[in-house]
Amino acid sequence: MKVAYWPGCVSRGFTPELHGSMAKVAPLLDIELVELDRACCTGAGVIAEHNQELADTLNARTFALAQQVDGAAMMMNICSTCQGAQSECQERLDANAEYRSHVNQTLASEGLSYESGLTNKNFLWLLVEEIGLEALNARVKRPLTNLRVGPFYGCYIVRPRKRLGIDAEHPRDDYLHQVIEALGGTVVDYAGMRKCCGFPIITMNKEASLKQAGRHLGDAANAEADCLVTPCPLCHLNLDLQQPLAEKAVGRELKMPVLHLPQLVGLALGLDPKELGMGRHVVRPTSVIDWSSSVVAAAA
Amino acid sequence: MAEAHDRPPEKFNIRLRRYDPESGQAPYWDEHTVELEPHRSVLEAVLQARDRFDGSIGIRCSCRQAICGSCGVRVNGEPALACHTHLDAALASSGDGIIEIEPMGNMPVIKDLIVDMDAVHWKKIQRVTPWLLAKEPVPEREYVVPKESMVDVTQTMACIQCGACVSDCLAMEVDPGFIGPAALAKAYRFVGDPRDAEQFERLNDLAQDPQGIFDCTHCFKCVEACPKDVNPMGQIMRLRRIAASDQHIVDQNNGVRHEKAITGLIRGYGLLHEAELIPRSYGGNSWFAKFTPPAGKELLSSLPVILRGLLRGKFNPRIAIFGHKIPPADLKSVQAIYDKVESREERYELNLYITGTDEDNAPVPAEPEQAAVGASTEGSDS
């Protein structure tokens, strides 16, 4: 399927392994990515905090660009924070025709216009709802047998439920669990899996921010997870990049590898950890790499 | 609805978190089976268990119709009003067929399901001066204000002080001194009131406090927890917006600088230039920020992380130095949007709580008058 692909900023900046691994995984799932390279940052909720109309207009521009992609079934993102920020703007734009037309007037000088009703799905949602868990499972070449994976959802992709379309038919706040299982892994539940990583206050209250990250990583370690997986690159910054500092904040060794969702999928689809950029993590995913090489060795 | 109310009583298993700090015993779980119609509330189930099996079960309640805010608890791990949660819905969300009822979080337990609201919630509410500091001169009769300005604060006025948002606040979980969602929503009640004389003083106080408006982690927990759609996090964002844009407050917690750093970087690059974010949040929105003492100190303390990132090839040095940009023509369009929207005399804000959606506001289609239509068809001569 062809999608208008919004990679976000951080996946091309400080977590380049996320964008890179998505590009490797997409062809294996028959996803054609048409990158929205003209679109700007969603503002991650901060532009909306500054000026709601500004955030809505900038994101309406992205939505309009996505609607111009010929033959695209929908828009897809690989960043939970983008999903949350965009969903918030889209909720207002779709709810009120007068407001939408007000915003479209600003876009008109560029010849763009947003029509309500865009479908915008995070890769996680697309995996479950468009590709399907059975079809995903059928493509697995290296099942994650005995790999204990802790899902880390973060906030923006699970709350608020109504805005994000989470209901009994679409238990999107449970999809990481379902994907880990479909890939053959073992799900490890722990207290912090749907809590905040602390990233949004890293510059305002660093101690509290690192304590949040440290606690969740510690909870996962207590539950004997081999690694975490997250659909959010900003969570990845606090959980992986800042992990050495989070260790100090909570006073314990953590050494918990954190994978991006496409990396975990890629691993199960048979890709090599190195080509998925796992060497670029601050916390070396040795538990994952050892596991995958032992599986490869066993298969050989 | 009538059908749900017609269903006969059923058996429901409930699991209560019991604790009496004065007993010296650890908390424990206590299970009971109650018999009630499925549309009855979790509160009624607890009260039946108390009446029939154990008179010592502690729960606080009063109005039993979601108005007084007394019976806040956690049902299956989520904050809720016990009187406003139907048993059939609670059963559906239970993990193992037993409805689990616990006291709220972030507050000490007095007994069983009763938490100490005075020690946390009410103390925080008092912290924000929760009354009107009236503008002088006080009119002889009532103040006359534009209707819209009072409509704006009705969302926060819907708060019933149940503490559900406080219970689940993730910032408070690691930083108990955080003023928190309920109190900050209450603060907006007065900051947004045109009769109040101290908007600047209130905002400056809450912005400078290290545990004030910039300590919120934007996790949406309070938005989800609130049984009255108060959207406390949204109110906190409005406090930040007015503090930064209208009152031009610059706080000591980097809150306003952080906001200006992100909006400024996106205006300049179209994308977030991550390497510039920390120096600008500490030192101000300029390329030279990194040479200011607060930014220098912060960068120095982050050096182990920066070095490790470089070593692992996490940052592309070119992107770390120059950032990444969208194509020039698109950047120009993005900047034109900034210019147009930011030059408006008044910010345009759409609050769906107040306005409703087009769907909500659509005129209700008139009931097809079937009898009349039928009659006219039958009665027609054709």
HADDOCK unambig.tbl for C-alpha pairs under 7 A between the chains (distance, minus, plus):
assign (segid A and resid 9 and name CA) (segid B and resid 271 and name CA) 5.70 0.50 0.50
assign (segid A and resid 9 and name CA) (segid B and resid 272 and name CA) 5.80 0.50 0.50
assign (segid A and resid 13 and name CA) (segid B and resid 315 and name CA) 6.93 0.50 0.50
assign (segid A and resid 13 and name CA) (segid B and resid 319 and name CA) 6.74 0.50 0.50
assign (segid A and resid 14 and name CA) (segid B and resid 314 and name CA) 6.16 0.50 0.50
assign (segid A and resid 14 and name CA) (segid B and resid 315 and name CA) 5.40 0.50 0.50
assign (segid A and resid 15 and name CA) (segid B and resid 314 and name CA) 6.47 0.50 0.50
assign (segid A and resid 16 and name CA) (segid B and resid 314 and name CA) 6.96 0.50 0.50
assign (segid A and resid 37 and name CA) (segid B and resid 326 and name CA) 6.74 0.50 0.50
assign (segid A and resid 38 and name CA) (segid B and resid 326 and name CA) 5.83 0.50 0.50
assign (segid A and resid 38 and name CA) (segid B and resid 327 and name CA) 6.45 0.50 0.50
assign (segid A and resid 38 and name CA) (segid B and resid 330 and name CA) 6.00 0.50 0.50
assign (segid A and resid 40 and name CA) (segid B and resid 270 and name CA) 4.80 0.50 0.50
assign (segid A and resid 40 and name CA) (segid B and resid 271 and name CA) 5.58 0.50 0.50
assign (segid A and resid 40 and name CA) (segid B and resid 326 and name CA) 6.99 0.50 0.50
assign (segid A and resid 41 and name CA) (segid B and resid 266 and name CA) 6.65 0.50 0.50
assign (segid A and resid 41 and name CA) (segid B and resid 270 and name CA) 6.18 0.50 0.50
assign (segid A and resid 41 and name CA) (segid B and resid 271 and name CA) 4.89 0.50 0.50
assign (segid A and resid 41 and name CA) (segid B and resid 272 and name CA) 6.50 0.50 0.50
assign (segid A and resid 46 and name CA) (segid B and resid 259 and name CA) 6.17 0.50 0.50
assign (segid A and resid 47 and name CA) (segid B and resid 263 and name CA) 5.86 0.50 0.50
assign (segid A and resid 49 and name CA) (segid B and resid 237 and name CA) 5.30 0.50 0.50
assign (segid A and resid 49 and name CA) (segid B and resid 238 and name CA) 6.92 0.50 0.50
assign (segid A and resid 49 and name CA) (segid B and resid 241 and name CA) 5.89 0.50 0.50
assign (segid A and resid 50 and name CA) (segid B and resid 241 and name CA) 5.29 0.50 0.50
assign (segid A and resid 50 and name CA) (segid B and resid 259 and name CA) 6.90 0.50 0.50
assign (segid A and resid 52 and name CA) (segid B and resid 349 and name CA) 6.16 0.50 0.50
assign (segid A and resid 53 and name CA) (segid B and resid 348 and name CA) 6.04 0.50 0.50
assign (segid A and resid 53 and name CA) (segid B and resid 349 and name CA) 6.51 0.50 0.50
assign (segid A and resid 54 and name CA) (segid B and resid 338 and name CA) 6.58 0.50 0.50
assign (segid A and resid 54 and name CA) (segid B and resid 341 and name CA) 5.99 0.50 0.50
assign (segid A and resid 95 and name CA) (segid B and resid 357 and name CA) 4.73 0.50 0.50
assign (segid A and resid 95 and name CA) (segid B and resid 358 and name CA) 5.74 0.50 0.50
assign (segid A and resid 96 and name CA) (segid B and resid 357 and name CA) 5.82 0.50 0.50
assign (segid A and resid 96 and name CA) (segid B and resid 358 and name CA) 5.37 0.50 0.50
assign (segid A and resid 106 and name CA) (segid B and resid 337 and name CA) 6.75 0.50 0.50
assign (segid A and resid 155 and name CA) (segid B and resid 219 and name CA) 5.34 0.50 0.50
assign (segid A and resid 155 and name CA) (segid B and resid 220 and name CA) 6.91 0.50 0.50
assign (segid A and resid 159 and name CA) (segid B and resid 220 and name CA) 5.81 0.50 0.50
assign (segid A and resid 159 and name CA) (segid B and resid 224 and name CA) 6.74 0.50 0.50
assign (segid A and resid 160 and name CA) (segid B and resid 220 and name CA) 6.32 0.50 0.50
assign (segid A and resid 160 and name CA) (segid B and resid 223 and name CA) 6.73 0.50 0.50
assign (segid A and resid 160 and name CA) (segid B and resid 224 and name CA) 5.60 0.50 0.50
assign (segid A and resid 196 and name CA) (segid B and resid 170 and name CA) 6.83 0.50 0.50
assign (segid A and resid 196 and name CA) (segid B and resid 219 and name CA) 5.93 0.50 0.50
assign (segid A and resid 198 and name CA) (segid B and resid 217 and name CA) 6.48 0.50 0.50
assign (segid A and resid 200 and name CA) (segid B and resid 217 and name CA) 5.52 0.50 0.50
assign (segid A and resid 200 and name CA) (segid B and resid 218 and name CA) 6.94 0.50 0.50
assign (segid A and resid 201 and name CA) (segid B and resid 215 and name CA) 6.60 0.50 0.50
assign (segid A and resid 201 and name CA) (segid B and resid 217 and name CA) 5.76 0.50 0.50
assign (segid A and resid 203 and name CA) (segid B and resid 254 and name CA) 6.59 0.50 0.50
assign (segid A and resid 203 and name CA) (segid B and resid 278 and name CA) 6.83 0.50 0.50
assign (segid A and resid 203 and name CA) (segid B and resid 281 and name CA) 6.66 0.50 0.50
assign (segid A and resid 204 and name CA) (segid B and resid 214 and name CA) 6.56 0.50 0.50
assign (segid A and resid 204 and name CA) (segid B and resid 215 and name CA) 6.77 0.50 0.50
assign (segid A and resid 204 and name CA) (segid B and resid 253 and name CA) 5.19 0.50 0.50
assign (segid A and resid 204 and name CA) (segid B and resid 254 and name CA) 5.52 0.50 0.50
assign (segid A and resid 204 and name CA) (segid B and resid 255 and name CA) 5.98 0.50 0.50
assign (segid A and resid 205 and name CA) (segid B and resid 215 and name CA) 6.54 0.50 0.50
assign (segid A and resid 208 and name CA) (segid B and resid 174 and name CA) 5.97 0.50 0.50
assign (segid A and resid 208 and name CA) (segid B and resid 175 and name CA) 6.21 0.50 0.50
assign (segid A and resid 211 and name CA) (segid B and resid 174 and name CA) 6.67 0.50 0.50
assign (segid A and resid 212 and name CA) (segid B and resid 174 and name CA) 6.55 0.50 0.50
assign (segid A and resid 241 and name CA) (segid B and resid 305 and name CA) 6.58 0.50 0.50
assign (segid A and resid 242 and name CA) (segid B and resid 305 and name CA) 6.50 0.50 0.50
assign (segid A and resid 279 and name CA) (segid B and resid 312 and name CA) 6.80 0.50 0.50
assign (segid A and resid 280 and name CA) (segid B and resid 312 and name CA) 4.87 0.50 0.50
assign (segid A and resid 280 and name CA) (segid B and resid 313 and name CA) 5.75 0.50 0.50
assign (segid A and resid 280 and name CA) (segid B and resid 314 and name CA) 5.23 0.50 0.50
assign (segid A and resid 281 and name CA) (segid B and resid 312 and name CA) 6.71 0.50 0.50
assign (segid A and resid 281 and name CA) (segid B and resid 314 and name CA) 6.89 0.50 0.50
assign (segid A and resid 282 and name CA) (segid B and resid 308 and name CA) 6.45 0.50 0.50
assign (segid A and resid 282 and name CA) (segid B and resid 309 and name CA) 6.18 0.50 0.50
assign (segid A and resid 282 and name CA) (segid B and resid 312 and name CA) 6.77 0.50 0.50
